[in-house]
Amino acid sequence: MVTDNRKTTTGMSQRRVVSRAPEEQRDFHHMKTAAAEFYRVNGVPPVIEAALNQLFLHKPEDVHGYLANYFTNLCAPPRISRLKGREVYDARGQLSVEAEVFCIVCNKEKSMSSAGVSRDFGPKETSMDWKANSQERADHVMTAAQWINGPLNNMLKDQNPCYQSHVDHILSNFFMARVLEGKLLRNKEKEESCSPSEPEVVLSSPLSAQSKDKKSVDKGKKSNTAEKPFRPAEPTEPVLPGSSAIGSVSLAVAKTAAKIQGIPLYKYIAALKNRKAPTQFHIPVSLVTLLSCGKTSPGKLNLLEEVILIPRAGKRVKQIITMTLELQKDMMRIMNASTKAGATQAMLCDSGALAVMCERPEQPLDLIAEACTNSGLALGTEIHLALNCAAPKLMDCSKGKYEVATGVLKSPDELVDMYQTLISKYPAVVALIDPFRREDIDQWEKLSNGIGDSCSLLSDITFKSNAPPLPGVRGHILKHIHETTVSDLICLTSEHQGSVLMGTTCSEPCSDDSLSDIAVGLGLDYVKLGGLSGAERMTKYNRLISIEEELAQQGILVSEEKHPPPLFTDKPQEQSAAAESTV
């Protein structure tokens, strides 16, 4: 009985094996058919055949490396897989935001690039309440990181990073939606804060209204012979918390696209601006900050926030840096040996330049002139000077005057006379940056007419890019901050000829040197990176040197032999009528 059972079991097992074999053959045949169809649909056989033919034709030593490179070139274009926003610290040890772009490359996710743009809250950041300022900065950075990790991450997922204008369009639309939300919220808060009884208080009897009209007429008659009333500053749009996320992501995407295409960032930006890759490049002339005598410097003088060196055109970046360092050393020797009041102390400020104790604007200019004489540099020939007056920060609105030095107030007309005297005494000064507020239109025009073609007037349009042009202005100062995208910079520099890209002081990551690539790619004539101290500035200067050497090796570097005084030789945009229409 046992034997019979064993025979029965063995027979059943054999039948199962026999029945399983055809089933496995069918599965294998089905898999082969599906694979063949998959390869056919995706065009794999001819590609492999072509790869093998090329491999045999070239017969490389590294066979598999050759095949790897061959198939890498056939890979699908990289797509953005995700964004990552993180809080980092800038050169001052303050919080900043950095955006990182990840892409799917050859079926693997890779970190492609990261970037962070500067923060600049304008005059508001000069508040003495450092706790409030720190909290405001922290709120901006936290919101920016949330935007990058949340909505911007979702909106840019699967986008091609090489489509810069499309990516920037998405970023700008997102930002404008947040701006509108903020305006609606503020309007709603204003409406809710208004009392229903308020309109009744405003109403008055016809008799009182008539008396008010009479008083206003009398006042108007008196003002005909009086001095022109002080024009208050135009309200500025508040910096939206989180706005630096937009500029940071745009720059990170641009760096990613340049990396994918295997070209430097400056060539990528140049191709975007010119619709094709240029065959020649030039290096913007470096405007180097020599001295600072602004409100944050020791001494009574407030007017000259920066005294800027303009080297003769045609000098290499290394030559400019060497010359400037020698000049600074000589200035230090003079200050250490001097007993003159107002020129005995110096310290490094945030701009990377020497902050000098001065009481009058002539003192820093005399110091530079003496150092040039000692160094054998011809001031007015070898080098020229620009003065960043930063006058909008000096206006005492309660008195309608500029506090050019502690306790020294000047009306806008008095300031015009002061500038004219200074320029006539120091002809090496060929540019004034922000000599007045934008509201002092008459003074801009008066100064422009007074200094003629010997000096250029420049205006910072970072926060006023759409404002009407000022009379007499030859050039514009731009900064890559907040919500400014790469596409915005291209548009601004195309619209505002004679633009100078100015780096901020310490509010971006120390290792980011993208500003130098941007300036070269935009084809600017001038770039201002600050003084020669601090990693956040010297990194950019070193990058500028590297680009210059690379272009020279490739034989596509063009030397710009121009910019005799003034800084910009083009005639100023005479649009006084348009400017006056806004008064």
C-alpha positions, 0 to 999 in steps of 0.5 A, a space after each residue: 500500500 505504501 509502495 502504491 502511494 509513492 508511485 502515485 505521488 511520483 506520477 503526479 509530480 511528473 505530470 505537474 513538471 510537464 504541465 509547468 514547462 509549457 507554461 514557463 515557455 509561454 511566459 518567456 515567449 510573451 516577455 520576449 515579445 513585449 521586450 521586442 515591442 518596447 525596444 522597437 517603440 523606443 528605437 533602441 536597436 538602431 541606436 545600439 547598432 549606431 553606438 557599436 558602429 561608432 565604438 568600432 570606428 573610434 576604438 577608444 581605450 576606455 570602451 565603456 566610458 565611450 559608451 557611457 558618454 555616447 548614451 549620456 548625450 541621448 538622455 532626456 533633457 533634465 527637468 526640475 525635480 524639486 527646490 530646496 530653500 534653506 536659511 543661511 548666514 551672510 557675511 554679517 552673521 545675519 540670516 539670509 535665504 538660499 535656493 537649491 535646484 535639484 534635477 533628474 539627470 540620467 534617471 537620477 536626482 542631482 543637486 545642480 546649483 544653489 544661489 542667494 540674492 542680496 537683501 536691501 530694505 532701503 532707508 528703513 534698514 537704518 532704524 536704530 531698533 536693531 531688535 525690530 530689524 533682526 525680527 523683520 529680517 528673520 520674518 523675510 527669510 522664513 517666508 522666503 524659505 517657505 515659498 521655495 519649499 512650498 508653492 514655488 517647488 510645486 510650480 516649477 516641478 518638471 519644468 525645463 531649467 533651460 527655459 529661463 524666460 518661462 521660469 521667470 514668468 512663473 516666478 513673477 506671476 507668483 510674486 505679483 499675486 502675493 503683492 495683490 494679496 498684501 494690498 487687499 489685506 492692507 485696504 481691508 484693515 484700513 476699512 475696518 479701522 475707520 469709524 462709522 461716525 468719522 464722515 460726520 466729523 469731517 462735515 462742516 457748515 457752509 459758512 466754515 467752509 467759506 472761511 476755510 476757502 478764504 484762508 487757503 486763498 490768502 495763504 496761496 497769495 502769500 506763498 507766491 512770494 515765499 520760497 517753494 514749499 518742501 516736497 515730501 518724499 514719495 511713498 515707497 512700496 514696502 518690501 514684501 516679506 519673502 521676496 528674496 525667494 524670487 531672485 534666488 530661485 531665478 539665479 539658481 535656475 540660471 546657474 543650473 541651465 548654464 551647468 547643463 549646457 556646459 558653459 559659464 554663467 556669463 555666456 549663458 546670460 549673454 546668449 539670453 540677452 543677445 538671442 545668440 552667443 556673442 563672439 566677443 566679450 569685454 570685462 566691465 571696468 571695476 569701480 572700487 570703493 576707496 573711502 567711506 565718510 557716510 553716517 556710519 563712519 567716524 567723524 561729523 561728515 555724512 555726505 560722502 557715503 563712498 569715494 569710488 576709484 575709476 581706473 583708466 580704461 584698458 587696465 586688467 582687473 589684477 592691475 586695478 586691484 594692485 594699484 588700489 591696494 598700494 593707494 590704500 596703503 599710502 593713505 593709511 601711512 598718511 593718516 597714521 603720520 598726520 596730526 590734522 583734525 578729521 584725518 587721524 582715524 580710519 577703520 574698515 566699514 561694511 563696504 570693504 573700504 576705509 572709513 575715515 574721520 572727516 568733517 568736510 568733504 574736501 578732506 577725503 579728496 585731499 587725502 586721495 590726492 596726496 596719496 596719488 602724488 606719493 604713489 606716482 599716480 596722475 589723479 585726473 588722468 590715470 584714475 578718476 573719482 566718483 562720489 556716492 552722495 547717498 543724499 536721500 538718507 540725509 534729508 531731515 524732512 521736518 526742516 526740508 534740508 540735508 544734514 551734510 554733516 552733524 549739525 550742518 544743514 543745507 537746502 537743496 539749492 545750497 547743496 547745488 552750490 556746494 557740489 559745483 564748488 567741489 567739482 570745480 576744485 576737484 576736476 578728477 571727480 567725474 560722477 555723482 551718485 544720488 546727489 539729491 532725492 528724486 523729489 528735488 527735480 529742479 535741483 537735478 536739472 540745475 546741477 546738470 546745467 551747472 557742471 556741463 559735460 565735466 561730470 555725470 549724474 547717476 541715479 539709483 533706480 533699484 526701487 524706482 525702475 518704473 519712475 520717470 527719468 530725472 533731468 540730467 541723469 546719464 547713468 543708473 545704478 542697479 542691484 540684483 536684490 529681492 524679486 529681481 529675476 535674471 530676465 528682469 536684469 536683462 530687460 532693465 539694462 536694455 531699457 536703461 543704457 549706461 547702467 552700473 551693476 552695484 553689489 551690496 555690502 554683506 547681505 549675500 552668501 560669502 561664496 556666491 560670485 555670480 554678480 561678476 558673471 552677470 555683469 560680464 554677461 549683460 555687457 555692462 561697461 562698469 561694475 561696482 563690487 565694493 572695497 578690497 576687503 572681505 570674502 564676499 567681495 574678493 570672491 567676486 573680484 577673483 571671479 572677474 579675474 578668472 573670466 578675464 583670463 579665460 576670455 583672453 585664452 580663448 582669444 575673444 576678449 576685447 579691451 574697451 579703450 574709452 570712458 574719458 571724463 565724464 563717466 558716461 559720455 552719452 548726452 543725458 536724457 533731456 526729459 524735463 517736461 516729462 519729469 515736471 509733469 509729475 510734480 
